[in-house]
Amino acid sequence: MSGVKKSEEKPTMLCRVEEISMKTLIVYYSYSHGNTKKIAEALRKATGADIERIETVKKYGPYEETVEVGQTEVQKGYCPPLRPMGKDIAGYDVIALGSPTWWYTMAPAMRTFVTTHDFTGKKMIFFTTHGGWPGSAIKHFKNFTHADEVLGTMEVRFDPYGGDEQITPEKDVDAWISMMKKKVRG
């Protein structure tokens, strides 16, 4: 053994690389057919994240009525009161926010959430669902949260008439979710 006695051999050190995982919370608002909930649940399943659904104090009515009410709320910048959540974002490294697009931006319930929480130091993920025009919801997410680091964004198109038929190919959504999983779980 090239001049080294057996008793002088250095022990071999084995290193185990542990998966580095960031504590992640998905916060979403979903209305009508649960399209945003569908994406939030798929992201939760892949990442192992905790999840919270935003609920307004006063429920919205039927779809057609809510389209009109939602337009007025968006135009006025109205922030409806929310029911208390069980999770505190302070205990998380990554916050994923999901909202349907209402009149080219996030739903008013999500606007309430992002304007009443401090996202300083958080890594962010944003996703929206829409019926044909995503508008500026992702840009508004970035502006309202003052996000320093965005791990990823996704705009998922569904039926333009408020239905639950997903138009964005499932393979595209799956690829994005897989990418988000790698970023939060290492």
Buried (B, 14 or more C-beta within 10 A) or exposed (E): EEEEEEEEEEEEEEEEEEEEBBEBBBBBBBBBBBBBBBBBBBBBEBBEBBBBBBEBEEEBEEBEEBBEBBEEBBEEEEBBEBEEBEEEBEEBEBBBBBBBBBBEBBBBBBBBBBEEBEBEEBBBBBBBBBBEEBBBBBEBBBEBBEBEEBBBBBBBBBBEEBEEEBEBEEEEBEEBBEEBBEBBBE
